[in-house]
Amino acid sequence: MKALLLTIAVAGSMLVTVQANADDSKALAQKSGCLACHTVDAKVLGPAFKDVAAKYKGDKTAEAKMIEKVKKGGSGTWGPMPMPANSPQVKDADIKTIVQWILAL
């Protein structure tokens, strides 16, 4: 019984930690200007982050590709609207955190 309660407590605290990390990542995306053109659930100027996550699901190279795309900008993947480069105004570590959050959606 104690093991079951301990397991439930640990799982609950992990869920709270995951949610806090997601909230921090979303706040970082907001601060970095990502949410001016993107939302989690709906296309604005750029694709919804959930659509991006779905497109790259299972792609082991997605994180590296997305980091480069965010840093350098680009167009054509999601339509004619170009995405501006986000480097050097957004730190590499922040870009990686945001990309990992998007892929986890």
N, C-alpha and C positions, 0 to 999 in steps of 0.2 A: 504494500500500500504506500509506504514511504517513497519507494522508487517511482511509482506512478505519479505521485504528487510532485516529486522533484522534477520528473520529466515534463510535466505540465507547466511547472513554474519556469523552467529553462526555456521551453518553447514559447511561452508567453513573453518572456523578456527578449527573446530573439526577434519576435514579431514587432515589438515596440522599437527595438534598435533598427530593424529594416525600415520601418515607417519613418523614423527620425532621419535616417540616412536619405531616404527618398525625398523628404521635405527639404533637407539641406541641399540636395542636388537640384531640386526645382527652384529653390531660392537662388542658387548659384547661376542657373540658367536665366533667371529673371535679371539678376545683377549684370550678367554678361551680355544681355540684349537679345538672347535667343527667342524670348517670348514676344518680341515685337513682330516676328514673322511666323512663329510656330505656336501651336498649343499641343497639349497632350492628346486630345481626342478629335480635333477637327482641323482640316486644311484652312490656312489663312493665306498668306503669300507663299509660304513653304508648306511642305507636307506635315500632317499630324505626326507627332513623335511615335505614337502607337503604330502608324502605317510604316514608318521607318523601321521600327523593331520587327514588324512582321515580315518586311521585305528581306531583312538580313538574318532572320531566324535560322540557326544552324550553320551559318557561314563563319567559319573559324577565322577568316581574314577581315571580317566586318569592322572590328574595332579599329584596327590600323588604317583601313581605308577611310572610315568616317573621320578619324582624327585628322588625317591629311586633308580631307575635303573641308572640314570646318576651319582648319588653319589657313588653307590656300584659297578657299572659295571654289566656285564652279557653277556649271549649269548643264542642263540637258537630262539629268537623271530623273528629275521630277517635273519637267516641263521647261518652258522657255525663261522663266524668271530666274536670274542668276542669284546665287548666294554670295555675298561679299566675303572677302577674307577676314578672318577674326584674329589674326596674329599680326603684330605683337600685343595688341590691346588686351587679349585674353591669355592668361598664362597657360602653358602646355599642360600643367597638372590639372588645372580647372577644366580644360577641354576634355582631357581623359576622363575626369569624373563625370562630366555631363554626358559624354558618349556612352560610358558604362551604364549610367542611369537610363538613358534612352533605350539601349539594347535590352535592358532588364524589364521594360514595360510589357 
